[in-house]
Amino acid sequence: MTATQSSTIPRLEMRGISKKFHGVSALSNVDLTVYPGEVHALMGENGAGKSTLMKILAGAYENDEGEIRINGEIVKISDPKAARQAGIALIYQELNVASNLTVAENIFMGSEFTKGYLLDRDRMNQEAAQVLNSLGASFAPNDVVSSLSIAEQQQVEIARALKDNSRILVMDEPTAALSDRETERLFELIRKLRADGIAIIYISHRMEEIYALADRISVLRDGEYVGSLTREEISSERLVQMMVGRPVKDLFERRPEKQLGSVVLEVKNLSDGRKIQPTSLKLHAGEIVGLAGLVGAGRTELSRLIFGADPKASGEVFLNGVPLRIDQPSDAIAAGIAYVPEDRKDQGLFLEMSCRQNIVLNILKRNANSGLLNFKKLGTVASKAVDEFNIRLASLENRALDLSGGNQQKLLLARWLAINPKVLLLDEPTRGVDIGAKSEIYRIISDLAAQGMAILMVSSELLEIIGLSDRVLVMREGRLEGELTGTDITQENIMAYATGATEVGI
């Protein structure tokens, strides 16, 4: 028994939980045990069943089989109110706050104090202040929530849970929208809550967060419980093996070295006149070129210049030896160049539109006759893409917003690949997705290269750069600092160029 399991009675036990939707099994005989004063990480790839299990705990779904125990007693959680009464609170990635109300009004929403027919704001502010002080919050009860940062709004939700005397707190990807400093403050708060005896279920795909916080980890795969690890047993290799069913070394299927194909894309002295210095590079058919460098080195800016998303000050772009005039993204698309941006939500997807609409947006013109769209053909394209990229959704009419991060990323890839590009520019292609979705995206990228596509891939993950790239170009301060091939593609060599160590002979 670990230090966090000082009590012999678990705070939460979910035993033999099963759930089906329209006859399809989402969970099958799943177990989860969490102790007081424990940060328990729940991990698994997209579709593993994490969200379904937590929605059963929160009362949004009812389990078909199994039982739930709180402090050793069987409880029936039939709706969210029953969950709150059982001391369970969920902090979702998409925060559930009313931005036009004050902090105190949000904390006491649904359980307001009144004086006759009026709100007792003084009492609400006073009791809210006590909870906020216990969290070390720097804002006041009468502050309007819209004036707070995302991290502070998150604290409002946690304060609401503590006001309700919640002893089980579920946090779903809580750092997704936080800065590094805000993340560290959240970690400090989580450690304080743990010390106060609260049982915390922490859902995240970020390995570094799991190492920093988790006392134990439970892993789900394909709706089934795989197993649990104590803090001492945690390793990236073991976690990946449990989540995807194969070792980490098998995530990257290295293609045999081969002769380079013809030059597909050539960039000569391309510059924006500000950050990007005159830059030249070549991409060959069937080649994955990794573009590495530290944050701010200019990798994204160079990709946007090639695609025409930002205006160039000088330079030329050639496709199969033919000079291109790219003044805007539509010029690049017409030439057969696709660009998957790093921020899929703000720059990539139309979140409120359906998955079908998102996939076919770039090919509407080529599937129209006299201004009338060929909906049957567009529907076929969308359905084929969903199958090919294993995008997990109930219907093509689902909103993009409703998909998980990994499925959103595959949806964005599907849209750009629908134009049948000759060149694919990828900017952080696996940012914000779990290890299972990463594995699928790696397969897609490798398959595209094997089919002859020329790929330029920006990534801040060195394992990704090293595992996928045939060549690596390293940027520093807006210019290409070096090129690596074969066995020279190592973390040490990449960082030497990225930091300028090669210039001073370190």
Solvent accessible surface area in square Angstrom, and as a share of the most:
residue,aa,sasa,rsa
1,M,155,0.69
2,T,40,0.23
3,A,98,0.76
4,T,23,0.14
5,Q,17,0.07
6,S,99,0.64
7,S,42,0.27
8,T,110,0.64
9,I,93,0.47
10,P,16,0.10
11,R,34,0.12
12,L,0,0.00
13,E,29,0.13
14,M,0,0.00
15,R,84,0.31
16,G,18,0.17
17,I,0,0.00
18,S,19,0.12
19,K,26,0.11
20,K,120,0.51
21,F,71,0.30
22,H,189,0.84
23,G,64,0.61
24,V,106,0.61
25,S,61,0.39
26,A,26,0.20
27,L,1,0.01
28,S,46,0.30
29,N,104,0.53
30,V,0,0.00
31,D,46,0.24
32,L,3,0.02
33,T,21,0.12
34,V,0,0.00
35,Y,31,0.12
36,P,29,0.18
37,G,13,0.13
38,E,0,0.00
39,V,0,0.00
40,H,1,0.00
41,A,1,0.00
42,L,1,0.00
43,M,3,0.01
44,G,4,0.04
45,E,20,0.09
46,N,20,0.10
47,G,57,0.55
48,A,1,0.01
49,G,9,0.09
50,K,32,0.14
51,S,66,0.43
52,T,21,0.12
53,L,0,0.00
54,M,5,0.02
55,K,69,0.29
56,I,1,0.00
57,L,0,0.00
58,A,13,0.10
59,G,5,0.05
60,A,59,0.46
61,Y,68,0.26
62,E,79,0.36
63,N,42,0.22
64,D,82,0.42
65,E,111,0.50
66,G,44,0.42
67,E,57,0.26
68,I,7,0.03
69,R,73,0.27
70,I,17,0.09
71,N,72,0.37
72,G,27,0.26
73,E,121,0.54
74,I,102,0.52
75,V,42,0.24
76,K,154,0.65
77,I,10,0.05
78,S,51,0.33
79,D,59,0.30
80,P,68,0.43
81,K,121,0.51
82,A,21,0.17
83,A,3,0.02
84,R,124,0.45
85,Q,138,0.61
86,A,29,0.22
87,G,9,0.08
88,I,3,0.02
89,A,17,0.13
90,L,28,0.14
91,I,4,0.02
92,Y,83,0.31
93,Q,77,0.34
94,E,111,0.50
95,L,42,0.21
96,N,104,0.54
97,V,34,0.19
98,A,26,0.20
99,S,57,0.37
100,N,120,0.61
101,L,59,0.29
102,T,29,0.17
103,V,0,0.00
104,A,2,0.01
105,E,23,0.10
106,N,0,0.00
107,I,0,0.00
108,F,3,0.01
109,M,86,0.39
110,G,73,0.70
111,S,56,0.36
112,E,70,0.31
113,F,43,0.18
114,T,82,0.48
115,K,133,0.56
116,G,69,0.66
117,Y,224,0.85
118,L,133,0.66
119,L,65,0.32
120,D,18,0.09
121,R,122,0.44
122,D,111,0.57
123,R,113,0.41
124,M,1,0.01
125,N,46,0.24
126,Q,117,0.52
127,E,55,0.24
128,A,0,0.00
129,A,31,0.24
130,Q,113,0.50
131,V,25,0.14
132,L,4,0.02
133,N,113,0.58
134,S,51,0.33
135,L,13,0.07
136,G,62,0.60
137,A,18,0.14
138,S,106,0.68
139,F,22,0.09
140,A,39,0.30
141,P,22,0.14
142,N,96,0.49
143,D,47,0.24
144,V,64,0.37
145,V,0,0.00
146,S,73,0.47
147,S,85,0.55
148,L,18,0.09
149,S,45,0.29
150,I,79,0.40
151,A,18,0.14
152,E,44,0.20
153,Q,25,0.11
154,Q,6,0.03
155,Q,36,0.16
156,V,0,0.00
157,E,9,0.04
158,I,0,0.00
159,A,0,0.00
160,R,41,0.15
161,A,6,0.05
162,L,38,0.19
163,K,43,0.18
164,D,48,0.25
165,N,115,0.59
166,S,4,0.03
167,R,89,0.33
168,I,1,0.01
169,L,3,0.01
170,V,1,0.00
171,M,0,0.00
172,D,35,0.18
173,E,32,0.14
174,P,4,0.03
175,T,3,0.02
176,A,44,0.34
177,A,71,0.55
178,L,21,0.11
179,S,58,0.37
180,D,132,0.68
181,R,134,0.49
182,E,37,0.16
183,T,20,0.11
184,E,68,0.30
185,R,134,0.49
186,L,10,0.05
187,F,13,0.06
188,E,92,0.41
189,L,10,0.05
190,I,0,0.00
191,R,85,0.31
192,K,89,0.38
193,L,3,0.02
194,R,51,0.19
195,A,89,0.69
196,D,76,0.39
197,G,18,0.18
198,I,4,0.02
199,A,0,0.00
200,I,0,0.00
201,I,0,0.00
202,Y,1,0.00
203,I,6,0.03
204,S,5,0.04
205,H,41,0.18
206,R,73,0.27
207,M,37,0.16
208,E,115,0.51
209,E,6,0.03
210,I,1,0.00
211,Y,85,0.32
212,A,39,0.30
213,L,1,0.00
214,A,1,0.00
215,D,17,0.09
216,R,28,0.10
217,I,0,0.00
218,S,2,0.01
219,V,0,0.00
220,L,1,0.00
221,R,76,0.28
222,D,102,0.53
223,G,3,0.03
224,E,94,0.42
225,Y,80,0.30
226,V,55,0.32
227,G,13,0.12
228,S,42,0.27
229,L,5,0.03
230,T,40,0.23
231,R,108,0.39
232,E,143,0.64
233,E,71,0.32
234,I,24,0.12
235,S,40,0.26
236,S,39,0.25
237,E,99,0.44
238,R,116,0.42
239,L,0,0.00
240,V,2,0.01
241,Q,76,0.34
242,M,25,0.11
243,M,4,0.02
244,V,17,0.09
245,G,39,0.38
246,R,90,0.33
247,P,47,0.29
248,V,34,0.20
249,K,151,0.64
250,D,58,0.30
251,L,9,0.05
252,F,22,0.09
253,E,131,0.59
254,R,137,0.50
255,R,53,0.19
256,P,115,0.72
257,E,160,0.72
258,K,112,0.47
259,Q,168,0.74
260,L,92,0.46
261,G,32,0.30
262,S,82,0.53
263,V,49,0.28
264,V,12,0.07
265,L,0,0.00
266,E,36,0.16
267,V,1,0.00
268,K,83,0.35
269,N,87,0.45
270,L,0,0.00
271,S,6,0.04
272,D,15,0.08
273,G,57,0.55
274,R,183,0.67
275,K,76,0.32
276,I,1,0.01
277,Q,82,0.37
278,P,89,0.56
279,T,4,0.02
280,S,58,0.38
281,L,12,0.06
282,K,94,0.40
283,L,0,0.00
284,H,28,0.12
285,A,28,0.22
286,G,3,0.03
287,E,1,0.01
288,I,1,0.00
289,V,0,0.00
290,G,0,0.00
291,L,0,0.00
292,A,1,0.01
293,G,13,0.12
294,L,83,0.41
295,V,138,0.79
296,G,45,0.44
297,A,6,0.05
298,G,2,0.02
299,R,20,0.07
300,T,31,0.18
301,E,53,0.24
302,L,0,0.00
303,S,2,0.01
304,R,63,0.23
305,L,7,0.04
306,I,0,0.00
307,F,10,0.04
308,G,7,0.07
309,A,34,0.26
310,D,37,0.19
311,P,107,0.68
312,K,84,0.36
313,A,68,0.53
314,S,50,0.32
315,G,20,0.19
316,E,87,0.39
317,V,6,0.03
318,F,31,0.13
319,L,14,0.07
320,N,83,0.43
321,G,60,0.57
322,V,91,0.52
323,P,85,0.54
324,L,39,0.20
325,R,199,0.72
326,I,17,0.08
327,D,89,0.46
328,Q,97,0.43
329,P,48,0.30
330,S,62,0.40
331,D,44,0.23
332,A,0,0.00
333,I,40,0.20
334,A,93,0.72
335,A,23,0.18
336,G,8,0.08
337,I,0,0.00
338,A,0,0.00
339,Y,9,0.03
340,V,0,0.00
341,P,7,0.05
342,E,53,0.24
343,D,53,0.27
344,R,25,0.09
345,K,69,0.29
346,D,121,0.63
347,Q,104,0.46
348,G,5,0.05
349,L,11,0.05
350,F,107,0.44
351,L,38,0.19
352,E,119,0.53
353,M,60,0.27
354,S,11,0.07
355,C,0,0.00
356,R,60,0.22
357,Q,67,0.30
358,N,0,0.00
359,I,0,0.00
360,V,4,0.03
361,L,48,0.24
362,N,40,0.21
363,I,4,0.02
364,L,56,0.28
365,K,189,0.80
366,R,137,0.50
367,N,11,0.06
368,A,41,0.32
369,N,119,0.61
370,S,112,0.72
371,G,69,0.66
372,L,136,0.68
373,L,61,0.30
374,N,70,0.36
375,F,136,0.57
376,K,177,0.75
377,K,110,0.47
378,L,3,0.02
379,G,19,0.18
380,T,83,0.48
381,V,41,0.24
382,A,0,0.00
383,S,50,0.32
384,K,137,0.58
385,A,10,0.08
386,V,20,0.12
387,D,114,0.59
388,E,94,0.42
389,F,13,0.06
390,N,63,0.32
391,I,6,0.03
392,R,87,0.32
393,L,45,0.22
394,A,101,0.78
395,S,46,0.30
396,L,37,0.18
397,E,100,0.45
398,N,43,0.22
399,R,96,0.35
400,A,0,0.00
401,L,59,0.29
402,D,87,0.45
403,L,18,0.09
404,S,44,0.29
405,G,23,0.22
406,G,1,0.01
407,N,7,0.04
408,Q,4,0.02
409,Q,3,0.01
410,K,2,0.01
411,L,0,0.00
412,L,0,0.00
413,L,1,0.00
414,A,2,0.01
415,R,11,0.04
416,W,22,0.08
417,L,19,0.09
418,A,20,0.15
419,I,8,0.04
420,N,117,0.60
421,P,8,0.05
422,K,98,0.41
423,V,0,0.00
424,L,0,0.00
425,L,1,0.00
426,L,1,0.01
427,D,0,0.00
428,E,10,0.05
429,P,0,0.00
430,T,2,0.01
431,R,116,0.42
432,G,30,0.28
433,V,2,0.01
434,D,11,0.06
435,I,25,0.13
436,G,2,0.02
437,A,1,0.01
438,K,29,0.12
439,S,8,0.05
440,E,28,0.12
441,I,0,0.00
442,Y,8,0.03
443,R,98,0.36
444,I,4,0.02
445,I,0,0.00
446,S,14,0.09
447,D,57,0.30
448,L,17,0.08
449,A,1,0.01
450,A,75,0.58
451,Q,138,0.61
452,G,33,0.32
453,M,26,0.12
454,A,0,0.00
455,I,0,0.00
456,L,1,0.01
457,M,0,0.00
458,V,2,0.01
459,S,1,0.01
460,S,53,0.35
461,E,67,0.30
462,L,37,0.18
463,L,106,0.53
464,E,2,0.01
465,I,0,0.00
466,I,52,0.26
467,G,10,0.10
468,L,10,0.05
469,S,0,0.00
470,D,45,0.23
471,R,25,0.09
472,V,0,0.00
473,L,7,0.03
474,V,0,0.00
475,M,0,0.00
476,R,46,0.17
477,E,108,0.48
478,G,0,0.00
479,R,72,0.26
480,L,49,0.25
481,E,31,0.14
482,G,16,0.15
483,E,90,0.40
484,L,13,0.06
485,T,64,0.37
486,G,41,0.39
487,T,132,0.77
488,D,78,0.40
489,I,13,0.07
490,T,46,0.27
491,Q,99,0.44
492,E,127,0.57
493,N,54,0.28
494,I,1,0.01
495,M,64,0.29
496,A,24,0.19
497,Y,53,0.20
498,A,4,0.03
499,T,69,0.40
500,G,6,0.06
501,A,13,0.10
502,T,64,0.37
503,E,102,0.46
504,V,107,0.62
505,G,68,0.65
506,I,162,0.82
